[in-house]
Amino acid sequence: MRRYLLSYVAQMTYENSAITKQTFEEHRRLVSLVDGLLATIDKLPSDIVWGNSTWLQDSEILDFIRIQALSLQHAKDSIVQGYYRDAYHLIRMVFEGYFLLRLLSTCDRYPFRIKIVRAKTDPSLDYTKQRVIQQVKKKFGELLIKIYEEDKHTLVAVLKGRQVLDEKGNNTGRILPFYYGVWQRYQPIEHHVRGKSPQEKLSTSRFLEGDWASIPRSKRGRVDKTHGQLGRYFLTFDRVLENLRLNGVLNKKTTTRVLVHYNFLSNFSHSTSDSIKKLLRLQNYYMVGGGGTLISYNHYYSELALLYTCHLLSMHLEHAVYYLTKWGHIYVKNEEAYHLICQKVESEFGYFWFIFNKPHQYDRFAHANRKSDYKKKIFYRPKDIRLRDVRYYENPLYRLKQMHYSHQELITGNAYNSPFPRADALR
């Protein structure tokens, strides 16, 4: 048994070394750019010139971004060693965190929900709504942007964050995002552990440690229910996307793109039957006799993971510079260098059509084929397809493999010439 284990460990070491070597050989430019982005983010704090006034929020947002970069460093290390599932799991965590970052750092519009309760003296529900609307307008004044009806019994007032004043009471021109305060205040333990489960209607606190006996019974186990409200209405991923749309960061198209990648990456985070089968069938794990699991190199899994890592690093870096310089009291030295490396990501690896960038020529080719109707003899050419009309893909891995071989659609006659053809893309 000991001899087998030693042999297995030696085999794993050899496999990892071979995978690392092949990863660097086939993705040298991509790995190099990832390393460059990581080094640039690491250097950012030394290039920041803080103004006369500093805000706790600024340093916390910077720390948030640096932690995200650290996770992507681990993702890159996992990729080059062939541990793709672990890498994609880390990427999903950072991907989700990026949109939370955008929300809590710069978004100043937030929803305030009001339940419509009809009073006995109200002649109708419509009268109640109008009465509540007038109360909301009076209460929030200039902070109120608009009011809309979410459902029959709920109104939503869209408000803007309050202006930040200096020590003399003068307006700084800065608005403190409401979501930042939510993020700071929210405590998951109070919500999920001590709070009552909405599914089971069960309070778990009576099964936990509890308070000291010396504390009056009336004060024991008190739970702040606002944590559940903060979590449900502002910090779940669906709500984050909804509130980003409210602030114009996302629209229907970009939200769809986010959901495509979120769903794809979730396959690596959740141990569903389908995800395990896909990993064993399509990825790079294989079992060895007598027990143990070995891994092998996979060009497409490694390339896609590196593309995710590269673009996410660029998006975080780009937002960091934007955020730090937005308010005018912080200066970033060599700012142009930060923009240039982000531009390099798009110019060299923009073929990965992600969230905010444009589709590739391949996507116009694919859309032209789908739009063509051979029965009616109506055919579209890629050049006829406007970029804004190109439909988004559903499977990032399948699209990447399709991009790696040149092919011609027999019915439409449209052709696509791959800039990086590979013979194994057809498998």
C-alpha positions, -999 to 999 in steps of 0.1 A, spaced: 0 0 0 28 24 9 46 16 -23 14 23 -43 9 57 -25 45 68 -32 40 58 -68 7 77 -70 22 108 -55 51 106 -79 27 102 -108 7 133 -96 39 154 -94 48 144 -129 13 151 -142 12 185 -126 47 194 -139 36 183 -174 3 203 -172 21 234 -160 46 232 -188 19 227 -215 -2 255 -200 27 280 -203 36 267 -238 0 271 -252 -11 302 -232 21 321 -227 8 355 -237 -24 351 -217 -6 339 -186 19 367 -189 -9 393 -191 -26 378 -161 7 381 -142 11 417 -154 -24 426 -142 -18 410 -108 15 430 -104 -3 462 -115 -30 458 -89 -4 450 -63 14 482 -72 -17 504 -71 -16 514 -34 19 528 -38 7 550 -66 -22 565 -47 -17 601 -35 -43 607 -8 -59 641 -5 -63 663 26 -94 643 36 -96 606 37 -127 584 38 -129 550 55 -149 538 25 -120 545 1 -96 522 19 -122 495 24 -131 495 -13 -94 492 -22 -90 463 3 -120 446 -13 -104 448 -48 -70 436 -35 -87 406 -19 -104 398 -51 -71 400 -69 -56 376 -44 -83 350 -51 -77 354 -88 -40 348 -81 -50 315 -66 -73 308 -95 -44 313 -119 -21 290 -99 -48 263 -100 -53 267 -137 -16 262 -145 -16 230 -124 -47 216 -140 -71 220 -111 -98 236 -132 -128 229 -110 -111 247 -81 -101 276 -104 -136 281 -118 -150 280 -83 -127 308 -72 -136 327 -105 -173 324 -97 -168 339 -62 -148 369 -77 -173 373 -105 -202 375 -81 -182 399 -58 -174 422 -87 -211 432 -91 -215 437 -54 -184 460 -56 -200 481 -83 -232 484 -63 -217 494 -29 -190 517 -43 -207 541 -67 -244 534 -70 -265 562 -54 -301 551 -63 -318 527 -40 -353 513 -36 -375 518 -5 -405 495 -3 -437 505 13 -465 481 21 -500 495 13 -523 490 42 -558 503 37 -572 522 66 -608 517 77 -615 554 67 -601 550 32 -629 547 6 -608 526 -18 -574 510 -23 -565 536 -49 -572 563 -24 -549 545 0 -521 545 -26 -525 582 -33 -524 589 4 -492 569 9 -476 585 -22 -482 620 -7 -467 609 26 -437 595 9 -431 627 -11 -434 648 21 -410 625 40 -382 622 15 -385 655 -4 -356 661 -28 -342 626 -21 -372 611 -40 -365 603 -76 -397 584 -85 -424 561 -72 -437 530 -89 -460 501 -80 -442 468 -76 -474 448 -70 -510 454 -58 -499 460 -22 -464 474 -25 -450 508 -36 -413 514 -43 -398 548 -38 -365 552 -56 -343 574 -35 -308 589 -40 -281 588 -13 -275 617 9 -248 643 1 -216 641 22 -208 673 40 -174 684 52 -166 695 88 -178 730 80 -211 717 66 -203 724 30 -214 700 3 -184 679 -9 -202 668 -41 -199 632 -30 -228 609 -22 -224 580 2 -240 550 -15 -268 535 6 -256 500 -3 -222 507 13 -240 512 46 -261 480 41 -229 460 33 -212 473 65 -242 467 87 -253 433 74 -244 402 95 -250 368 79 -250 350 113 -279 372 125 -298 365 92 -292 328 86 -282 313 119 -300 333 146 -328 345 125 -360 326 117 -359 305 85 -386 317 61 -389 282 46 -393 263 79 -407 290 101 -382 278 126 -360 298 150 -326 280 154 -315 302 183 -330 279 209 -306 251 197 -275 273 200 -253 283 229 -275 311 241 -268 339 266 -255 337 302 -281 329 328 -274 362 345 -289 381 316 -326 388 321 -349 363 302 -366 391 284 -333 402 268 -320 368 259 -317 357 223 -330 389 208 -326 389 171 -323 420 149 -347 411 121 -334 439 99 -304 417 89 -328 394 71 -344 423 53 -311 437 43 -299 404 30 -331 396 11 -338 430 -4 -303 442 -12 -275 416 -10 -288 384 -27 -273 381 -62 -307 387 -79 -312 419 -59 -277 431 -66 -284 427 -104 -318 444 -100 -303 474 -82 -275 477 -107 -301 480 -134 -318 506 -113 -286 526 -113 -279 521 -150 -248 499 -146 -266 470 -162 -295 468 -187 -315 438 -199 -288 427 -224 -259 429 -200 -279 413 -172 -285 383 -195 -248 380 -201 -241 381 -163 -266 353 -158 -251 331 -186 -217 332 -169 -231 329 -134 -249 298 -144 -219 283 -162 -195 290 -133 -220 276 -108 -216 242 -124 -182 241 -108 -194 253 -74 -224 230 -69 -220 193 -66 -252 184 -85 -253 151 -103 -252 169 -136 -221 189 -127 -202 159 -114 -210 139 -146 -198 168 -168 -166 171 -149 -158 134 -152 -170 132 -188 -158 164 -203 -130 177 -181 -96 163 -172 -102 138 -143 -96 101 -147 -95 72 -123 -65 49 -119 -66 13 -109 -65 6 -72 -79 40 -63 -68 76 -67 -75 102 -93 -52 118 -118 -57 149 -139 -46 158 -174 -42 190 -194 -72 205 -213 -66 234 -237 -101 248 -236 -108 246 -199 -75 263 -192 -79 289 -219 -114 299 -208 -104 300 -171 -75 323 -180 -97 345 -201 -121 349 -171 -92 356 -148 -77 381 -172 -109 401 -179 -120 401 -142 -86 415 -132 -89 442 -158 -125 450 -148 -115 453 -111 -84 474 -120 -104 497 -143 -131 502 -116 -104 508 -89 -89 537 -108 -123 551 -117 -135 550 -82 -104 564 -66 -103 594 -90 -140 600 -92 -144 624 -63 -113 645 -70 -96 642 -36 -74 613 -47 -47 613 -74 -33 581 -90 2 584 -103 9 569 -137 -28 566 -143 -23 562 -180 -3 530 -175 -33 515 -157 -56 523 -186 -31 509 -211 -29 475 -196 -67 473 -194 -68 483 -231 -43 455 -238 -67 429 -224 -94 440 -249 -71 444 -279 -54 410 -274 -81 389 -258 -113 407 -266 -124 377 -286 -138 366 -252 -171 384 -254 -178 390 -217 -201 415 -201 -193 450 -213 -172 445 -245 -183 438 -281 -190 406 -299 -163 389 -321 -166 383 -359 -174 347 -350 -206 359 -332 -217 378 -362 -211 347 -384 -231 326 -360 -260 351 -357 -262 355 -395 -266 318 -399 -293 315 -373 -312 345 -387 -311 331 -423 -342 312 -435 -332 286 -462 -369 277 -468 -377 313 -478 -343 317 -495 -334 346 -472 -297 347 -463 -278 371 -441 -240 378 -442 -219 385 -411 -212 420 -424 -249 427 -426 -254 421 -388 -251 451 -366 -231 446 -334 -260 456 -312 -283 430 -328 -260 400 -322 -275 375 -299 -255 363 -269 -243 328 -265 -255 303 -239 -224 281 -233 -190 299 -230 -170 267 -234 -188 255 -265 -184 290 -281 -147 290 -274 -142 256 -290 -163 267 -321 -140 297 -324 -110 274 -327 -117 260 -361 -125 274 -395 -158 263 -410 -183 272 -437 -220 269 -433 -232 248 -463 -267 263 -464 -259 300 -461 -224 299 -476 -211 320 -448 -175 313 -438 -155 318 -406 -117 317 -406 -104 311 -371 -75 333 -360 -63 304 -338 -73 271 -354 -68 238 -336 -74 203 -349 -89 190 -316 -117 216 -316 -140 193 -335 -138 165 -309 
